[in-house]
């Protein structure tokens, strides 16, 4: 059985590419973000989707400040 989060790796990879990351780096970043989202979801008792959304907001905010 595969992890449903893997379905989103491609979409997140594209987001990071659109933000200027190289394709290979973008995929690593996407996988790391999903892994961290899983950890946060478990720690806080929230959905993985909610945790992923929170992390993406932080990425966008950091990008705007750069």
mmCIF file of the N, C-alpha and C atoms, coordinates in Angstrom:
data_MODEL
# 
_entry.id   MODEL 
# 
loop_
_atom_site.group_PDB 
_atom_site.id 
_atom_site.type_symbol 
_atom_site.label_atom_id 
_atom_site.label_alt_id 
_atom_site.label_comp_id 
_atom_site.label_asym_id 
_atom_site.label_entity_id 
_atom_site.label_seq_id 
_atom_site.pdbx_PDB_ins_code 
_atom_site.Cartn_x 
_atom_site.Cartn_y 
_atom_site.Cartn_z 
_atom_site.occupancy 
_atom_site.B_iso_or_equiv 
_atom_site.pdbx_formal_charge 
_atom_site.auth_seq_id 
_atom_site.auth_comp_id 
_atom_site.auth_asym_id 
_atom_site.auth_atom_id 
_atom_site.pdbx_PDB_model_num 
ATOM 1   N N  . UNK A 1 1  ? 0.845  -1.191 0.000   1.00 0.00 ? 1  UNK A N  1 
ATOM 2   C CA . UNK A 1 1  ? 0.000  0.000  0.000   1.00 0.00 ? 1  UNK A CA 1 
ATOM 3   C C  . UNK A 1 1  ? 0.886  1.248  0.000   1.00 0.00 ? 1  UNK A C  1 
ATOM 4   N N  . UNK A 1 2  ? 0.546  2.202  -0.830  1.00 0.00 ? 2  UNK A N  1 
ATOM 5   C CA . UNK A 1 2  ? 1.356  3.408  -0.934  1.00 0.00 ? 2  UNK A CA 1 
ATOM 6   C C  . UNK A 1 2  ? 0.800  4.496  -0.034  1.00 0.00 ? 2  UNK A C  1 
ATOM 7   N N  . UNK A 1 3  ? 1.670  5.402  0.313   1.00 0.00 ? 3  UNK A N  1 
ATOM 8   C CA . UNK A 1 3  ? 1.289  6.551  1.138   1.00 0.00 ? 3  UNK A CA 1 
ATOM 9   C C  . UNK A 1 3  ? 0.536  7.545  0.271   1.00 0.00 ? 3  UNK A C  1 
ATOM 10  N N  . UNK A 1 4  ? -0.692 7.926  0.660   1.00 0.00 ? 4  UNK A N  1 
ATOM 11  C CA . UNK A 1 4  ? -1.449 8.892  -0.148  1.00 0.00 ? 4  UNK A CA 1 
ATOM 12  C C  . UNK A 1 4  ? -0.719 10.214 -0.334  1.00 0.00 ? 4  UNK A C  1 
ATOM 13  N N  . UNK A 1 5  ? 0.170  10.552 0.585   1.00 0.00 ? 5  UNK A N  1 
ATOM 14  C CA . UNK A 1 5  ? 0.920  11.802 0.470   1.00 0.00 ? 5  UNK A CA 1 
ATOM 15  C C  . UNK A 1 5  ? 1.787  11.812 -0.784  1.00 0.00 ? 5  UNK A C  1 
ATOM 16  N N  . UNK A 1 6  ? 2.202  10.638 -1.243  1.00 0.00 ? 6  UNK A N  1 
ATOM 17  C CA . UNK A 1 6  ? 3.026  10.570 -2.443  1.00 0.00 ? 6  UNK A CA 1 
ATOM 18  C C  . UNK A 1 6  ? 2.292  11.125 -3.657  1.00 0.00 ? 6  UNK A C  1 
ATOM 19  N N  . UNK A 1 7  ? 0.967  11.105 -3.614  1.00 0.00 ? 7  UNK A N  1 
ATOM 20  C CA . UNK A 1 7  ? 0.182  11.666 -4.707  1.00 0.00 ? 7  UNK A CA 1 
ATOM 21  C C  . UNK A 1 7  ? 0.427  13.167 -4.852  1.00 0.00 ? 7  UNK A C  1 
ATOM 22  N N  . UNK A 1 8  ? 0.836  13.804 -3.795  1.00 0.00 ? 8  UNK A N  1 
ATOM 23  C CA . UNK A 1 8  ? 1.012  15.253 -3.794  1.00 0.00 ? 8  UNK A CA 1 
ATOM 24  C C  . UNK A 1 8  ? 2.447  15.688 -4.045  1.00 0.00 ? 8  UNK A C  1 
ATOM 25  N N  . UNK A 1 9  ? 3.363  14.745 -4.094  1.00 0.00 ? 9  UNK A N  1 
ATOM 26  C CA . UNK A 1 9  ? 4.769  15.106 -4.294  1.00 0.00 ? 9  UNK A CA 1 
ATOM 27  C C  . UNK A 1 9  ? 4.941  15.883 -5.591  1.00 0.00 ? 9  UNK A C  1 
ATOM 28  N N  . UNK A 1 10 ? 4.307  15.428 -6.652  1.00 0.00 ? 10 UNK A N  1 
ATOM 29  C CA . UNK A 1 10 ? 4.435  16.103 -7.938  1.00 0.00 ? 10 UNK A CA 1 
ATOM 30  C C  . UNK A 1 10 ? 3.891  17.517 -7.908  1.00 0.00 ? 10 UNK A C  1 
ATOM 31  N N  . UNK A 1 11 ? 2.748  17.680 -7.264  1.00 0.00 ? 11 UNK A N  1 
ATOM 32  C CA . UNK A 1 11 ? 2.149  19.012 -7.173  1.00 0.00 ? 11 UNK A CA 1 
ATOM 33  C C  . UNK A 1 11 ? 3.014  19.956 -6.345  1.00 0.00 ? 11 UNK A C  1 
ATOM 34  N N  . UNK A 1 12 ? 3.502  19.465 -5.219  1.00 0.00 ? 12 UNK A N  1 
ATOM 35  C CA . UNK A 1 12 ? 4.359  20.303 -4.374  1.00 0.00 ? 12 UNK A CA 1 
ATOM 36  C C  . UNK A 1 12 ? 5.691  20.591 -5.060  1.00 0.00 ? 12 UNK A C  1 
ATOM 37  N N  . UNK A 1 13 ? 6.208  19.605 -5.778  1.00 0.00 ? 13 UNK A N  1 
ATOM 38  C CA . UNK A 1 13 ? 7.445  19.809 -6.526  1.00 0.00 ? 13 UNK A CA 1 
ATOM 39  C C  . UNK A 1 13 ? 7.268  20.962 -7.512  1.00 0.00 ? 13 UNK A C  1 
ATOM 40  N N  . UNK A 1 14 ? 6.144  20.978 -8.196  1.00 0.00 ? 14 UNK A N  1 
ATOM 41  C CA . UNK A 1 14 ? 5.881  22.051 -9.164  1.00 0.00 ? 14 UNK A CA 1 
ATOM 42  C C  . UNK A 1 14 ? 5.785  23.413 -8.473  1.00 0.00 ? 14 UNK A C  1 
ATOM 43  N N  . UNK A 1 15 ? 5.200  23.450 -7.291  1.00 0.00 ? 15 UNK A N  1 
ATOM 44  C CA . UNK A 1 15 ? 5.124  24.704 -6.532  1.00 0.00 ? 15 UNK A CA 1 
ATOM 45  C C  . UNK A 1 15 ? 6.529  25.220 -6.241  1.00 0.00 ? 15 UNK A C  1 
ATOM 46  N N  . UNK A 1 16 ? 7.403  24.327 -5.777  1.00 0.00 ? 16 UNK A N  1 
ATOM 47  C CA . UNK A 1 16 ? 8.771  24.750 -5.461  1.00 0.00 ? 16 UNK A CA 1 
ATOM 48  C C  . UNK A 1 16 ? 9.536  25.164 -6.716  1.00 0.00 ? 16 UNK A C  1 
ATOM 49  N N  . UNK A 1 17 ? 9.283  24.483 -7.841  1.00 0.00 ? 17 UNK A N  1 
ATOM 50  C CA . UNK A 1 17 ? 9.910  24.890 -9.102  1.00 0.00 ? 17 UNK A CA 1 
ATOM 51  C C  . UNK A 1 17 ? 9.443  26.292 -9.483  1.00 0.00 ? 17 UNK A C  1 
ATOM 52  N N  . UNK A 1 18 ? 8.144  26.531 -9.320  1.00 0.00 ? 18 UNK A N  1 
ATOM 53  C CA . UNK A 1 18 ? 7.594  27.859 -9.636  1.00 0.00 ? 18 UNK A CA 1 
ATOM 54  C C  . UNK A 1 18 ? 8.181  28.945 -8.742  1.00 0.00 ? 18 UNK A C  1 
ATOM 55  N N  . UNK A 1 19 ? 8.624  28.554 -7.558  1.00 0.00 ? 19 UNK A N  1 
ATOM 56  C CA . UNK A 1 19 ? 9.246  29.510 -6.644  1.00 0.00 ? 19 UNK A CA 1 
ATOM 57  C C  . UNK A 1 19 ? 10.737 29.679 -6.926  1.00 0.00 ? 19 UNK A C  1 
ATOM 58  N N  . UNK A 1 20 ? 11.265 28.914 -7.907  1.00 0.00 ? 20 UNK A N  1 
ATOM 59  C CA . UNK A 1 20 ? 12.647 29.105 -8.316  1.00 0.00 ? 20 UNK A CA 1 
ATOM 60  C C  . UNK A 1 20 ? 13.613 27.990 -7.977  1.00 0.00 ? 20 UNK A C  1 
ATOM 61  N N  . UNK A 1 21 ? 13.127 26.905 -7.401  1.00 0.00 ? 21 UNK A N  1 
ATOM 62  C CA . UNK A 1 21 ? 14.021 25.799 -7.053  1.00 0.00 ? 21 UNK A CA 1 
ATOM 63  C C  . UNK A 1 21 ? 14.324 24.942 -8.279  1.00 0.00 ? 21 UNK A C  1 
ATOM 64  N N  . UNK A 1 22 ? 15.496 24.334 -8.289  1.00 0.00 ? 22 UNK A N  1 
ATOM 65  C CA . UNK A 1 22 ? 15.836 23.379 -9.336  1.00 0.00 ? 22 UNK A CA 1 
ATOM 66  C C  . UNK A 1 22 ? 14.950 22.142 -9.159  1.00 0.00 ? 22 UNK A C  1 
ATOM 67  N N  . UNK A 1 23 ? 14.675 21.435 -10.251 1.00 0.00 ? 23 UNK A N  1 
ATOM 68  C CA . UNK A 1 23 ? 13.724 20.325 -10.209 1.00 0.00 ? 23 UNK A CA 1 
ATOM 69  C C  . UNK A 1 23 ? 14.101 19.250 -9.188  1.00 0.00 ? 23 UNK A C  1 
ATOM 70  N N  . UNK A 1 24 ? 15.378 18.842 -9.157  1.00 0.00 ? 24 UNK A N  1 
ATOM 71  C CA . UNK A 1 24 ? 15.775 17.802 -8.206  1.00 0.00 ? 24 UNK A CA 1 
ATOM 72  C C  . UNK A 1 24 ? 15.668 18.292 -6.764  1.00 0.00 ? 24 UNK A C  1 
ATOM 73  N N  . UNK A 1 25 ? 16.034 19.525 -6.535  1.00 0.00 ? 25 UNK A N  1 
ATOM 74  C CA . UNK A 1 25 ? 15.913 20.111 -5.195  1.00 0.00 ? 25 UNK A CA 1 
ATOM 75  C C  . UNK A 1 25 ? 14.454 20.274 -4.806  1.00 0.00 ? 25 UNK A C  1 
ATOM 76  N N  . UNK A 1 26 ? 13.632 20.649 -5.774  1.00 0.00 ? 26 UNK A N  1 
ATOM 77  C CA . UNK A 1 26 ? 12.211 20.874 -5.510  1.00 0.00 ? 26 UNK A CA 1 
ATOM 78  C C  . UNK A 1 26 ? 11.535 19.585 -5.040  1.00 0.00 ? 26 UNK A C  1 
ATOM 79  N N  . UNK A 1 27 ? 11.906 18.467 -5.642  1.00 0.00 ? 27 UNK A N  1 
ATOM 80  C CA . UNK A 1 27 ? 11.309 17.195 -5.231  1.00 0.00 ? 27 UNK A CA 1 
ATOM 81  C C  . UNK A 1 27 ? 11.723 16.826 -3.812  1.00 0.00 ? 27 UNK A C  1 
ATOM 82  N N  . UNK A 1 28 ? 12.986 17.046 -3.492  1.00 0.00 ? 28 UNK A N  1 
ATOM 83  C CA . UNK A 1 28 ? 13.463 16.781 -2.131  1.00 0.00 ? 28 UNK A CA 1 
ATOM 84  C C  . UNK A 1 28 ? 12.715 17.669 -1.140  1.00 0.00 ? 28 UNK A C  1 
ATOM 85  N N  . UNK A 1 29 ? 12.561 18.927 -1.485  1.00 0.00 ? 29 UNK A N  1 
ATOM 86  C CA . UNK A 1 29 ? 11.849 19.863 -0.612  1.00 0.00 ? 29 UNK A CA 1 
ATOM 87  C C  . UNK A 1 29 ? 10.396 19.426 -0.419  1.00 0.00 ? 29 UNK A C  1 
ATOM 88  N N  . UNK A 1 30 ? 9.762  18.980 -1.486  1.00 0.00 ? 30 UNK A N  1 
ATOM 89  C CA . UNK A 1 30 ? 8.369  18.530 -1.408  1.00 0.00 ? 30 UNK A CA 1 
ATOM 90  C C  . UNK A 1 30 ? 8.248  17.333 -0.474  1.00 0.00 ? 30 UNK A C  1 
ATOM 91  N N  . UNK A 1 31 ? 9.141  16.377 -0.622  1.00 0.00 ? 31 UNK A N  1 
ATOM 92  C CA . UNK A 1 31 ? 9.096  15.181 0.237   1.00 0.00 ? 31 UNK A CA 1 
ATOM 93  C C  . UNK A 1 31 ? 9.372  15.542 1.703   1.00 0.00 ? 31 UNK A C  1 
ATOM 94  N N  . UNK A 1 32 ? 10.299 16.449 1.934   1.00 0.00 ? 32 UNK A N  1 
ATOM 95  C CA . UNK A 1 32 ? 10.598 16.877 3.298   1.00 0.00 ? 32 UNK A CA 1 
ATOM 96  C C  . UNK A 1 32 ? 9.419  17.612 3.914   1.00 0.00 ? 32 UNK A C  1 
ATOM 97  N N  . UNK A 1 33 ? 8.771  18.459 3.120   1.00 0.00 ? 33 UNK A N  1 
ATOM 98  C CA . UNK A 1 33 ? 7.606  19.189 3.624   1.00 0.00 ? 33 UNK A CA 1 
ATOM 99  C C  . UNK A 1 33 ? 6.497  18.218 4.015   1.00 0.00 ? 33 UNK A C  1 
ATOM 100 N N  . UNK A 1 34 ? 6.250  17.203 3.180   1.00 0.00 ? 34 UNK A N  1 
ATOM 101 C CA . UNK A 1 34 ? 5.205  16.229 3.496   1.00 0.00 ? 34 UNK A CA 1 
ATOM 102 C C  . UNK A 1 34 ? 5.556  15.407 4.732   1.00 0.00 ? 34 UNK A C  1 
ATOM 103 N N  . UNK A 1 35 ? 6.831  15.068 4.865   1.00 0.00 ? 35 UNK A N  1 
ATOM 104 C CA . UNK A 1 35 ? 7.257  14.318 6.046   1.00 0.00 ? 35 UNK A CA 1 
ATOM 105 C C  . UNK A 1 35 ? 7.053  15.156 7.306   1.00 0.00 ? 35 UNK A C  1 
ATOM 106 N N  . UNK A 1 36 ? 7.452  16.409 7.252   1.00 0.00 ? 36 UNK A N  1 
ATOM 107 C CA . UNK A 1 36 ? 7.285  17.301 8.410   1.00 0.00 ? 36 UNK A CA 1 
ATOM 108 C C  . UNK A 1 36 ? 5.802  17.547 8.698   1.00 0.00 ? 36 UNK A C  1 
ATOM 109 N N  . UNK A 1 37 ? 5.003  17.649 7.658   1.00 0.00 ? 37 UNK A N  1 
ATOM 110 C CA . UNK A 1 37 ? 3.564  17.837 7.849   1.00 0.00 ? 37 UNK A CA 1 
ATOM 111 C C  . UNK A 1 37 ? 2.972  16.646 8.604   1.00 0.00 ? 37 UNK A C  1 
ATOM 112 N N  . UNK A 1 38 ? 3.432  15.462 8.282   1.00 0.00 ? 38 UNK A N  1 
ATOM 113 C CA . UNK A 1 38 ? 2.972  14.268 9.001   1.00 0.00 ? 38 UNK A CA 1 
ATOM 114 C C  . UNK A 1 38 ? 3.350  14.320 10.469  1.00 0.00 ? 38 UNK A C  1 
ATOM 115 N N  . UNK A 1 39 ? 4.561  14.773 10.749  1.00 0.00 ? 39 UNK A N  1 
ATOM 116 C CA . UNK A 1 39 ? 5.009  14.890 12.137  1.00 0.00 ? 39 UNK A CA 1 
ATOM 117 C C  . UNK A 1 39 ? 4.180  15.923 12.895  1.00 0.00 ? 39 UNK A C  1 
ATOM 118 N N  . UNK A 1 40 ? 3.964  17.063 12.280  1.00 0.00 ? 40 UNK A N  1 
ATOM 119 C CA . UNK A 1 40 ? 3.185  18.126 12.919  1.00 0.00 ? 40 UNK A CA 1 
ATOM 120 C C  . UNK A 1 40 ? 1.754  17.666 13.154  1.00 0.00 ? 40 UNK A C  1 
ATOM 121 N N  . UNK A 1 41 ? 1.174  17.009 12.166  1.00 0.00 ? 41 UNK A N  1 
ATOM 122 C CA . UNK A 1 41 ? -0.202 16.519 12.299  1.00 0.00 ? 41 UNK A CA 1 
ATOM 123 C C  . UNK A 1 41 ? -0.331 15.596 13.502  1.00 0.00 ? 41 UNK A C  1 
ATOM 124 N N  . UNK A 1 42 ? 0.636  14.709 13.659  1.00 0.00 ? 42 UNK A N  1 
ATOM 125 C CA . UNK A 1 42 ? 0.604  13.776 14.779  1.00 0.00 ? 42 UNK A CA 1 
ATOM 126 C C  . UNK A 1 42 ? 0.804  14.502 16.110  1.00 0.00 ? 42 UNK A C  1 
ATOM 127 N N  . UNK A 1 43 ? 1.755  15.431 16.149  1.00 0.00 ? 43 UNK A N  1 
ATOM 128 C CA . UNK A 1 43 ? 2.050  16.166 17.382  1.00 0.00 ? 43 UNK A CA 1 
ATOM 129 C C  . UNK A 1 43 ? 0.861  17.010 17.850  1.00 0.00 ? 43 UNK A C  1 
ATOM 130 N N  . UNK A 1 44 ? 0.194  17.650 16.897  1.00 0.00 ? 44 UNK A N  1 
ATOM 131 C CA . UNK A 1 44 ? -0.861 18.608 17.243  1.00 0.00 ? 44 UNK A CA 1 
ATOM 132 C C  . UNK A 1 44 ? -2.271 18.034 17.157  1.00 0.00 ? 44 UNK A C  1 
ATOM 133 N N  . UNK A 1 45 ? -2.388 16.810 16.673  1.00 0.00 ? 45 UNK A N  1 
ATOM 134 C CA . UNK A 1 45 ? -3.698 16.196 16.534  1.00 0.00 ? 45 UNK A CA 1 
ATOM 135 C C  . UNK A 1 45 ? -4.550 16.875 15.469  1.00 0.00 ? 45 UNK A C  1 
ATOM 136 N N  . UNK A 1 46 ? -3.898 17.272 14.363  1.00 0.00 ? 46 UNK A N  1 
ATOM 137 C CA . UNK A 1 46 ? -4.616 17.895 13.249  1.00 0.00 ? 46 UNK A CA 1 
ATOM 138 C C  . UNK A 1 46 ? -4.425 17.021 12.018  1.00 0.00 ? 46 UNK A C  1 
ATOM 139 N N  . UNK A 1 47 ? -5.152 17.350 10.959  1.00 0.00 ? 47 UNK A N  1 
ATOM 140 C CA . UNK A 1 47 ? -5.013 16.566 9.732   1.00 0.00 ? 47 UNK A CA 1 
ATOM 141 C C  . UNK A 1 47 ? -3.690 16.902 9.044   1.00 0.00 ? 47 UNK A C  1 
ATOM 142 N N  . UNK A 1 48 ? -3.226 15.955 8.242   1.00 0.00 ? 48 UNK A N  1 
ATOM 143 C CA . UNK A 1 48 ? -1.993 16.174 7.496   1.00 0.00 ? 48 UNK A CA 1 
ATOM 144 C C  . UNK A 1 48 ? -2.196 17.289 6.464   1.00 0.00 ? 48 UNK A C  1 
ATOM 145 N N  . UNK A 1 49 ? -3.407 17.395 5.946   1.00 0.00 ? 49 UNK A N  1 
ATOM 146 C CA . UNK A 1 49 ? -3.715 18.463 4.995   1.00 0.00 ? 49 UNK A CA 1 
ATOM 147 C C  . UNK A 1 49 ? -3.574 19.824 5.666   1.00 0.00 ? 49 UNK A C  1 
ATOM 148 N N  . UNK A 1 50 ? -4.110 19.946 6.879   1.00 0.00 ? 50 UNK A N  1 
ATOM 149 C CA . UNK A 1 50 ? -4.015 21.211 7.615   1.00 0.00 ? 50 UNK A CA 1 
ATOM 150 C C  . UNK A 1 50 ? -2.554 21.545 7.924   1.00 0.00 ? 50 UNK A C  1 
ATOM 151 N N  . UNK A 1 51 ? -1.792 20.550 8.325   1.00 0.00 ? 51 UNK A N  1 
ATOM 152 C CA . UNK A 1 51 ? -0.377 20.771 8.624   1.00 0.00 ? 51 UNK A CA 1 
ATOM 153 C C  . UNK A 1 51 ? 0.386  21.180 7.359   1.00 0.00 ? 51 UNK A C  1 
ATOM 154 N N  . UNK A 1 52 ? 0.070  20.547 6.237   1.00 0.00 ? 52 UNK A N  1 
ATOM 155 C CA . UNK A 1 52 ? 0.717  20.883 4.970   1.00 0.00 ? 52 UNK A CA 1 
ATOM 156 C C  . UNK A 1 52 ? 0.389  22.313 4.573   1.00 0.00 ? 52 UNK A C  1 
ATOM 157 N N  . UNK A 1 53 ? -0.864 22.683 4.743   1.00 0.00 ? 53 UNK A N  1 
ATOM 158 C CA . UNK A 1 53 ? -1.283 24.054 4.426   1.00 0.00 ? 53 UNK A CA 1 
ATOM 159 C C  . UNK A 1 53 ? -0.516 25.077 5.266   1.00 0.00 ? 53 UNK A C  1 
ATOM 160 N N  . UNK A 1 54 ? -0.355 24.786 6.536   1.00 0.00 ? 54 UNK A N  1 
ATOM 161 C CA . UNK A 1 54 ? 0.371  25.679 7.436   1.00 0.00 ? 54 UNK A CA 1 
ATOM 162 C C  . UNK A 1 54 ? 1.822  25.847 6.980   1.00 0.00 ? 54 UNK A C  1 
ATOM 163 N N  . UNK A 1 55 ? 2.453  24.736 6.632   1.00 0.00 ? 55 UNK A N  1 
ATOM 164 C CA . UNK A 1 55 ? 3.842  24.803 6.184   1.00 0.00 ? 55 UNK A CA 1 
ATOM 165 C C  . UNK A 1 55 ? 3.977  25.563 4.861   1.00 0.00 ? 55 UNK A C  1 
ATOM 166 N N  . UNK A 1 56 ? 3.043  25.335 3.944   1.00 0.00 ? 56 UNK A N  1 
ATOM 167 C CA . UNK A 1 56 ? 3.098  26.059 2.670   1.00 0.00 ? 56 UNK A CA 1 
ATOM 168 C C  . UNK A 1 56 ? 2.915  27.561 2.872   1.00 0.00 ? 56 UNK A C  1 
ATOM 169 N N  . UNK A 1 57 ? 2.050  27.933 3.788   1.00 0.00 ? 57 UNK A N  1 
ATOM 170 C CA . UNK A 1 57 ? 1.878  29.355 4.090   1.00 0.00 ? 57 UNK A CA 1 
ATOM 171 C C  . UNK A 1 57 ? 3.192  29.944 4.592   1.00 0.00 ? 57 UNK A C  1 
ATOM 172 N N  . UNK A 1 58 ? 3.903  29.193 5.420   1.00 0.00 ? 58 UNK A N  1 
ATOM 173 C CA . UNK A 1 58 ? 5.186  29.666 5.934   1.00 0.00 ? 58 UNK A CA 1 
ATOM 174 C C  . UNK A 1 58 ? 6.202  29.815 4.803   1.00 0.00 ? 58 UNK A C  1 
ATOM 175 N N  . UNK A 1 59 ? 6.184  28.879 3.864   1.00 0.00 ? 59 UNK A N  1 
ATOM 176 C CA . UNK A 1 59 ? 7.091  28.955 2.713   1.00 0.00 ? 59 UNK A CA 1 
ATOM 177 C C  . UNK A 1 59 ? 6.800  30.215 1.897   1.00 0.00 ? 59 UNK A C  1 
ATOM 178 N N  . UNK A 1 60 ? 5.518  30.458 1.619   1.00 0.00 ? 60 UNK A N  1 
ATOM 179 C CA . UNK A 1 60 ? 5.141  31.627 0.819   1.00 0.00 ? 60 UNK A CA 1 
ATOM 180 C C  . UNK A 1 60 ? 5.490  32.922 1.547   1.00 0.00 ? 60 UNK A C  1 
ATOM 181 N N  . UNK A 1 61 ? 5.260  32.962 2.843   1.00 0.00 ? 61 UNK A N  1 
ATOM 182 C CA . UNK A 1 61 ? 5.588  34.161 3.625   1.00 0.00 ? 61 UNK A CA 1 
ATOM 183 C C  . UNK A 1 61 ? 7.088  34.427 3.614   1.00 0.00 ? 61 UNK A C  1 
ATOM 184 N N  . UNK A 1 62 ? 7.872  33.373 3.777   1.00 0.00 ? 62 UNK A N  1 
ATOM 185 C CA . UNK A 1 62 ? 9.318  33.523 3.772   1.00 0.00 ? 62 UNK A CA 1 
ATOM 186 C C  . UNK A 1 62 ? 9.803  33.986 2.402   1.00 0.00 ? 62 UNK A C  1 
ATOM 187 N N  . UNK A 1 63 ? 9.194  33.465 1.360   1.00 0.00 ? 63 UNK A N  1 
ATOM 188 C CA . UNK A 1 63 ? 9.567  33.835 -0.004  1.00 0.00 ? 63 UNK A CA 1 
ATOM 189 C C  . UNK A 1 63 ? 9.280  35.310 -0.279  1.00 0.00 ? 63 UNK A C  1 
ATOM 190 N N  . UNK A 1 64 ? 8.152  35.797 0.235   1.00 0.00 ? 64 UNK A N  1 
ATOM 191 C CA . UNK A 1 64 ? 7.781  37.197 0.038   1.00 0.00 ? 64 UNK A CA 1 
ATOM 192 C C  . UNK A 1 64 ? 8.726  38.132 0.774   1.00 0.00 ? 64 UNK A C  1 
ATOM 193 N N  . UNK A 1 65 ? 9.292  37.674 1.876   1.00 0.00 ? 65 UNK A N  1 
ATOM 194 C CA . UNK A 1 65 ? 10.204 38.505 2.668   1.00 0.00 ? 65 UNK A CA 1 
ATOM 195 C C  . UNK A 1 65 ? 11.614 38.512 2.084   1.00 0.00 ? 65 UNK A C  1 
ATOM 196 N N  . UNK A 1 66 ? 11.894 37.562 1.230   1.00 0.00 ? 66 UNK A N  1 
ATOM 197 C CA . UNK A 1 66 ? 13.249 37.437 0.651   1.00 0.00 ? 66 UNK A CA 1 
ATOM 198 C C  . UNK A 1 66 ? 13.503 38.508 -0.388  1.00 0.00 ? 66 UNK A C  1 
# 
